[in-house]
Amino acid sequence: MKRVLSIILGGGAGTRLYPLTKMRAKPAVPLAGKYRLIDIPISNCINSNITKMYVLTQFNSASLNRHLSQTYDLSAGFGQGFVEVLAAQQTPESPSWFEGTADAVRKYQWLFQEWDVDEYLILSGDQLYRMDYSLFVEHHRKSGADLTVAALPVDPKQAESFGLMRTDDDGAIQEFREKPKGDALKEMAVNTARFGLSPESAQEKPYLASMGIYVFSRKALFGLLNDYPTYKDFGKELIPEALKSGMNLRSYVFDDYWEDIGTIGAFYEANLALTEQPKPPFSFYDEDFPIYTRPRYLPPSKLVDAQIVNSSIGEGTILKSCSINHCVLGVRSRVENNVVLQDSLLMGSDFFESTSEREELRQNGGTPLGVGEGSTVKRSILDKNTRIGRNVTIVNKDNVEEADRPELGFYIRNGIVVVVKNATIPDGMVI
């Protein structure tokens, strides 16, 4: 795997994840109480012995840069390994910002070409899954492919949201269609049992969806980028063109948990699914394939007469006499007496407040970090460093699906209340 270079695409502005992307890049959005989305592809690379990684981004990249610099120093234990951010930049030759996945890679191809590698692994920075990329690359090499696309078996309902591949019995891609519907969708069905699915699973999932994860051979990648200079996107433009030109395109079927965390609803569900018992769909407890993140050296969590059911609690948390049911609490979370938290995600805080600081805040009319005494929070996301006052009710009482209340410090997306980072919700407020 020393001859593989990984390119992780940070995505666009993250409008579907707003307001979580209001002050951070999409890959920097917190996950599971202590991680960031970017930790997933980077950890997969490290566990696959791929240690040369570039992360391409252009929106709100400050927190992403800080996280990566504080977390991944691969040169210490991995020789030439590195994780480096490449931000969009304007140059005389390229005056525009990144305009798509292929365009982002094209603008930095001069750098990627300097590396003496055989394959380029193109990844997304906003997906939750665990994959050994070395198996993916070996499959690409053995098939002699110019380009290999990671494929996820999906059912007809899911299939309408993806680019789909129709393959032959050996996995060679015959046709590629972007988000087909109706009869066009039915024509893309394949016998997925050929790729190791059980007969039952194959009947349920007869379509192969592109995961937006690719292995390009060196010649194929730069040939496509240079031959079609106006094409901006891999999935919509370059891959169909590569198929027309007669290139050898292969699929690599990945039949395991995979979630594209592109919307508030998907982000919320993926996080809370981690609390499922006895076996969540994705686990951070795999010792053979760990997920890495920044070491914080925080004290253990402190629970004082708290009732907790099916929840995950980050380190450095202080919980008083409260009830927590089906929640994920991030690092340094603070929950006071008589609080009810249900079906909610708290991202925690970036710093502690001492008892004296909290008392002084109260005396001066302020609101301490965390969830104040007597408050109720249900089906909500509280971003980092939020301050929820006493006797606050956040339950979406009117069952609103979508709403923007930036002046009050919250938004509603997919029926989920999202309190923005650093926001203060005053005592007694009802949402």
N, C-alpha and C positions, 0 to 999 in steps of 0.2 A: 504493500500500500504506500510505499515511499514515493512511487511514481504517480500519485494521484493528488490533485489540488482541489480543495473544496471551495466553492463559491456560494455563500449563503445570502439570499436576497431578502433584504429587510422590508420589502413591500412598499406600498404607496403611503398616502397620508393617514390611512387607517380610519376613514370616515365612518365605517360601519361599527368600529369599536369606540368611537367617540361617546362620552368624554374621557374614557380611560387613556386615549391617545392625545388628550389636550396638551399635555406637557411632556410627553415621552414618545419615542418611536414605538411602533407596534411590537417589535421583538423585545422591547424592554418592559412590556406590561407584566406585572407580577403574576405568578402562577403558584397555586397550591400552598400559599402561605409564606413561602420562603424562596421560591425560585423565580426566574424570569423565563419568558417564552424562548428566548435565544439559547437558554441552557440546554434545551432538548436537542436541536441539531448538533450543537457543539459536543455535547456528551456522547451522542451517537457516533460522531466522528472519532473522538478519543477512544471509545470502546471498540471501534473498528480499526484502530491503528492508523487512522488518517489524521495527521497532525499539522498540516499546512492549510490554514483557513483564512479566507477573506470574508468580511461581512459588508455588504453594500447597503447603504442607507442614505436618505436625504432629508428626512423630516424629524425634527426634535431629537437629534441624536446625542445630546449632551449626557443624559442619564445612561444611555446604552454604552457610550464610550467609557464612562466612569465604571460601570459594572464590569465590562470586559477587562479593563486595565487592572481592576482590583481582584479579579477572579482567575484569569488564565495567563500564567507565565509558563508556557509550554517549553521554552528554551531550557528551563532548569532541569526538567526530567525527561525531555523528549528530543534532545539534540537540536535539530533545525526547526522544530515545531514552533508555531505561532498562531495567534488569533489577532487579526488586524482589521480595523474599521476603515472602509473606503467611502468617504462621503461624496455625494454628487458635487461636481465643480464645473465652472464655466471656463473654457479655454478658447483661444482663437480658432482652433480646429473644431471645437464642439461647444458652441455658445449656449446650448440648451441644457436643462436638467434631465435626469433620467425620465424617459417617456414610456417605459415598459420593461419587462424582464430581459428580453434580448438586447434592448437598447442600453440597459445598465451594464451588461457584460461587455457589449461592444465598446462602450466609452472607456473601459479599462483593459481592453484586450492587449494593449501595448505592454502592460504590466504582467498580465497572465502569460503572455507569450515568452517572457524572459525566463520562466521556470522550465527546467528540463523535466517535463512530466509527460506521460502518455495519455492520461484521461483527466477530464474535468467533471467533478461531481457538483451538479447544480441543485441547491436545496432551498427550501422556504423557511423563513424565520418565525412562522406563526402556526405551527402544527404540533400536535401532541401525539407521539408514537414512539416506539422503541424498535430500531432496525439496525441490524448488522450490515453496514454498507460494504464490508469486504465481500460478502456473499453476492451482493448486487454487482459489484465491479467484476468479480470472477465470472459471473453469469455473462456479463457483457463481453469479456475477453474470450470466453469459450465459444460464444456464438459468432464471433467475428463481426459484431455489429458496429455500425458507425455511430448509432445512437440507441440507447436503451431507456425506455420509459417505465418508471415504477407504476404498477397497475393495481388498483384496489377493486375486488369484486363487490358490486353493489346491486341493490334491488331496483326495480323500475322507477319507483318514486325518487330515490336518490339520484338515479342516472341522469335525470333531466337537468341537474345542476352542474354536471361535469363535462369535460371533454372525454369522449369515449373512443375506445380502440376496438376494431374488429381484427382478430388474428387468425392465423391458421393453426393447425395442430401442434406446430413446433414453437408457437409464440411469436412468429414473424408478423409484424403489423401490416395488414392489408388496406385498412381504411381508418381515417381519423376524422371524427366529427365533433364540433363544439356545441354542447348543450342541445342535442336533437330532441324533437318532440314528435308525438304521434307515430305515424308509419315509419318516419325516418329513425325514430328510436328503436322500434321493433327490428329494423334491419340490422342493427348493431349488436344484437344478441349473439353470444357465443356459448359453447359448452364449457363452462368453467371447471367442470369435473376433470378436464384434461390437465388442469394445473394443480391438482391435489385436493380440491374441495370434495367434501362428501356429497353423495347424490342429493341429499336433502338441501345442503347449502348451495349446491350448484343450481338447483331448481329455483331457490329463493333469490339467488344473486347471479343472474345470467349476463351481466354487463361488466366490462372492464373499464374503470374510470382512471384517468390520469391523475396522479397524486401531485403533479407539479414538481416531481423529482426526476432528474435525468443524469445519465452518464454519457458524456460525449467523448468520442475519440478526438485527439488533438486536431487532426486534419479536418474532420467533419465540422467541429465547432467553428473554427476560424474561416473555413470555406463558406459555410452558410452565412455567417455574419457579414462577410465581405461581398458575397455574390448577391445578397439581397439587402443592401444598405438602408432601404426605407422601411424594412419590416421591424416592428418594435417589440413584438411579443413572441415567445416560444410556442405556447400552446395554440394560439389563434392563427399564427402566420407561418413561422419557420418550420414547425414540425409537419404540417400538411404539405408545405413546399418541398421539404426533404423527401417525403413519401413520393411525390410526383416525379422528383428528379431521379428516382431509382435507387436511393440510398438504402442500405440494409438497416431497417428499424426493427427493434425487438421489444417485447414487453417483459417485465419482471414482476410476477404476481406476488403481492404481499397480502396474505390473508390473516390479518391480526388487527388489533385495535389501532385506529387512526382517526384523529379528529382535526378538522380544519377550523381553527379558532378565529374566525373572521368577523363574527358578530357578537354583540353583547349577550344574546340568548345562548349562542354556542359556548361562549366563554363561561357564562354562569353555570350551565349544565355540566360542562366538562370538569369544572372545579368541584362542584358538589357531588359528582359521581365518584370522586376519590374517597368519599366517606362510606361508600356502600360496603356492606359486610355480608358474608365473610371474605368475598373476593371482588375487589373493585375492578372495573374494566382496564384501568391502568394503575400500576403500583410503583411507588418510589422505593420499595423495600427489596429490590433485586440486587443482591450483593455481587452477582457476576456481571451485571450491566448497570452500574450506578448512574444516577443523574447528578452532575456536579453543579455547584453554585458557590457564591462567595462565602468564605468562612467568617462568621461574625463574633464568635466567642462570647455568646450571650449566656446569662445565668439561666437555670431551669425555670420552668413556669411555676407559678404559685397559685394554688386553688384554695379558696377559703369558703367552705360550705357551698360549693357550686355543684349544680346538677347538670351533667353533660351526657348527651345521648347521640351516638352516631356522628361524631364530629372530629375534626382534626385541629389541634392546637399548636401554634408555633411557639418556639422557645422565647423566653423573656417576657411571657405573658402573665398578667395579674388578673385573676378572676375572683370577685367577691361572691356574695350570696346571690347568685343569678341562675337562670335556667337557659341552657344552650342545647338546641335540638337541630341536628342536621345542618351544621355550619362548618365553615373553614375559617379559622382565625390566624392571621399572619403574625409575624414576629412583633414583639413589644405591644401587643394588643392590651387594652385596659378596659375592664367591664366592671361597673360599680354594683351596689346592692339593688336587689329587686328589679333587675333587668331581665327581659325575655328576648332571646335571640332565636329566630327560627328560619330555616331555609335561606340562610344569608352568608355572604362572603365579606369578611373584614380583612383588609389588606395590612392592618397593623400600622406601625409608625417607624420613622427613621431615627427616632431618638427617644430617650426616657425623659419624663418630668418627675422631679422629686416631690415628696409630700409637701415640702415648704413652698415650692413653686406652684403647685396646684392650689394650695390654700390662698396664696397671694393673688393668683388669678381670680379666684372666686370673690375675694374681698374687693377687687377692683372691677367687678362686673364682667369678668372674662369667663371662658369655658375651657376646662382642662381637656387634654387629649383623651380619646376613647369615648365610651358610651356612658352617659351620666345616669345617676340613680333614678329608678322608677321608669325607665324608658322601655319601649317595645319596638323591635325591629324585625320585620318579616319580609321574605322574598326581596332582599335588597343587596346591593354591593356598596360597601363603604370604602372608598379609596384611601390611600395613605394619608396619615396625619389629620384625619377628620376629627372634629370636636362636636359630639352630640350632647346637647344639654340635658338637664333633668326633666323627667316626665314628658319626653318627646315620643311621639307615635309615628313610626314610618311603616305603613302597611298598604299604601296605595288604596286608600279607602274608597275611591270612586272607580276602581278597576280601569284606570286609564292605560291605554296601550303605548302611546307615544306622547311625550311632552317635553318642552324645553323651559326650565326655570333657572337659568344661570344666575339671575339676581338673587335667588334664594339658595343657591349652592347645590342644586340637584337637577337631574334629567330623568325621564322615564323612557326606557327602551324595552320593547317586547314585554311590557307589563312589569318590568323590573325597575325598581327605584335605584338610581346610581347617584350617590353623593360624591361630589368631585373632590379631588385631592386638595387638602388644606382648608376645606370648607368648614364653617361653623353653623350648626343648626341650633338656634336659641331655645332656652327652656320653654316647655309647654307646646311647642309647635307640633301640628298634626299634618302629615303628608299622606 
